[in-house]
């Protein structure tokens, strides 16, 4: 039973407000989540390299299509009457007698093999064409072209747990509410000749290498929910001076703090806010700040146990964001949660006794049994 501004006649009433939070998507409003990645279908016409640079500025790349399910997902979000750049290239192979390169096998931009394909019949031989795209009016088949400067639509993929930053950019690593960053791998330099390349650059494999920078990156991100790493030659060196380097980071998000609160409540009702600290054992004192979203805060709040609760009453209806920040000498974790506070009122709508019934005013003889019918005006969703 769900209505706005509900009026419910009550004899005996038990209310149960929903308290389960839907998991929030890490994707922006311009992106579509699928299989631990965020996809952006960009309907601006760009060249292949400009499209790739667009994706790289957000830490991603032109899409890699690794299986039939991903292909079908993309088909559901693209149109048949347009071409779409994807992350397919002819990989570069060094010539035996020089530092120059020539086109080799078709790979994805990171030089990984193409294990699944959707080539049209004219492309199945695997020869010719430097840049890959989904061809219009072909039933979403793939094609290749040497004209990589033509301007068409494109698809970016932003992988969960992976980001890339080109020279003169910052790498951003972000985890969700209550989580902390764990760096699993990072390098600076170049493992692929196709990433972070200017459109007019001369591709070469000469004098290029990469450095393991996991410790340097972890030192800037350890124990944080989000971090930003500036690419500095003084920190990482310059392992690929001719065509530039890029910073590659693979990471995971470890849950460190759980914030539990009801999804809905009523004005002046006590709301229980529960914190559960998961990063144990820890050194130093655990200290938190709780901002209830209505101008009140508990600062500092020092939990006696790893699981603790406080209560708070909201005086006005509205939607509030509860923000919690907890720290030890090693960790710093933040968590957010929303609560909808609704106005409510309970009034008598009728009285019934052995001898009379009345709609509003309740009156009866002393000692006589009276049944009072009440009316509840409450918010949007109730479970009865």
C-alpha positions, -999 to +999 in steps of 0.1 A: +000+000+000+018+032-012+003+066-017+015+102-012+000+119+019-016+087+031-046+088+055-049+054+072-076+044+096-060+025+125-072+001+151-039-015+160-010-003+138+026-015+135+048+006+112+079-007+095+101+018+075+123+005+047+159+006+057+177-011+028+199+013+008+203+007-029+239+005-039+251+037-056+266+035-091+302+048-094+293+061-129+285+097-137+251+107-150+265+107-186+277+070-183+260+036-183+272+009-158+279-026-171+301-055-159+323-034-135+329-007-160+312+026-169+305+033-206+301+067-222+284+069-256+297+102-270+277+116-298+302+142-308+322+136-340+360+133-333+390+117-350+403+084-336+431+100-316+410+129-304+384+104-292+410+084-274+424+115-257+388+124-246+385+090-229+420+092-214+413+126-197+388+107-175+411+078-169+396+055-195+401+044-231+381+036-262+360+005-255+374-030-256+348-056-267+359-089-251+328-110-255+294-114-271+275-100-240+295-068-241+288-065-279+251-069-272+252-043-244+268-018-268+243-025-295+215-016-271+230+019-266+242+028-301+224+035-333+226+017-366+228+049-386+262+060-372+298+049-371+314+045-337+352+044-329+362+015-306+397+006-292+410-015-321+443-008-338+470-025-358+497-032-333+532-019-341+561-042-347+597-030-349+614-035-383+645-057-380+669-031-396+658+001-379+640+017-350+609+023-372+578+002-369+552-014-392+516-025-386+513-060-372+483-079-359+451-062-349+449-057-311+432-035-286+449-003-276+467-019-247+481-045-272+460-073-257+448-099-281+414-098-299+399-131-286+363-122-296+355-104-329+325-092-349+342-084-382+322-079-414+330-104-442+354-079-459+374-075-427+378-111-417+413-115-433+428-092-407+448-071-432+446-033-438+431-005-418+448+011-388+418+021-367+387+001-357+350+011-355+315-002-355+302+003-390+268+019-396+241+000-414+260-033-410+242-049-381+269-036-357+297-054-375+333-041-370+355-025-397+389-010-400+401+021-419+433+039-427+415+072-425+418+077-387+413+114-391+377+111-401+353+123-374+327+100-361+310+091-327+329+070-302+325+049-270+347+053-239+351+026-213+361+035-177+372+003-159+365-002-122+398-004-104+419+010-132+429+045-143+454+061-167+469+096-168+489+110-197+518+135-192+507+169-178+476+153-163+467+141-128+456+106-121+425+103-099+418+072-078+384+071-062+366+046-039+330+047-027+315+056+007+332+039+036+360+024+014+398+030+012+422+027-017+445-003-020+471+000-049+478-033-065+500-023-094+513+009-110+539+018-136+551+050-154+564+049-189+550+030-218+539-006-223+518+003-253+526+026-282+489+034-287+480+050-254+484+088-246+497+095-282+493+129-299+476+127-333+508+140-351+532+120-330+557+096-348+551+062-332+582+043-323+594+017-298+629+032-296+642+043-262+609+034-244+607+016-211+586+017-179+593+020-142+574+003-114+560+031-092+536+011-071+553+022-038+553+059-048+517+059-057+506+038-027+525+063-005+501+091-017+469+070-016+472+046+013+444+048+039+424+074+018+390+071+002+403+092-028+436+106-040+451+125-069+486+119-082+504+146-102+528+133-128+562+147-119+595+138-135+612+143-102+591+115-087+589+091-116+617+100-140+613+101-178+615+065-191+601+073-226+614+107-237+606+106-274+569+102-274+561+107-237+549+084-209+517+077-191+509+066-155+489+033-152+473+024-119+454-007-109+437-006-075+410-021-053+386-006-028+386-021+007+356-015+030+367+003+061+336+019+076+299+010+076+273+037+082+238+023+089+207+045+093+171+041+083+161+052+049+130+071+063+120+085+096+094+109+111+099+143+125+110+142+162+114+104+161+148+093+174+170+081+145+197+056+153+230+062+135+253+032+137+290+031+128+310-001+123+348+003+120+362-026+099+400-019+098+412-039+127+436-041+144+445-004+143+470+018+160+462+050+179+428+062+189+397+060+168+381+094+165+351+104+143+331+135+133+294+129+126+275+156+107+238+149+107+230+171+077+207+195+095+234+218+110+241+196+140+273+176+145+291+155+170+328+166+170+347+147+182+329+114+186+351+087+201+335+053+199+341+030+228+339-001+205+343-008+168+305-009+165+287+020+182+255+040+178+242+075+185+206+088+183+194+121+167+161+137+162+152+159+132+129+188+139+119+195+103+109+173+073+133+170+044+160+149+029+193+149+048+228+136+041+246+122+071+284+125+067+308+106+089+346+110+090+367+086+111+405+085+116+432+065+133+470+072+131+470+051+099+435+053+083+412+081+072+378+070+060+346+089+052+310+076+046+278+091+036+241+081+038+208+097+031+176+098+052+142+111+043+124+127+073+087+131+069+060+150+088+033+129+105+003+134+127-021+111+145-056+122+154-089+107+166-114+103+138-142+085+157-152+071+191-174+041+197-189+028+230-217+005+240-243+032+238-231+057+212-207+066+184-192+099+175-171+111+146-147+134+164-154+143+201-148+114+224-170+111+255-181+082+276-192+073+311-164+066+337-154+030+336-171+023+302-151+006+274-143+029+245-129+020+211-111+050+195-105+050+158-074+070+149-061+085+116-024+086+107-012+112+082+023+101+071+047+102+043+053+084+011+058+047+018+047+026+047+047-012+053+017-022+073 
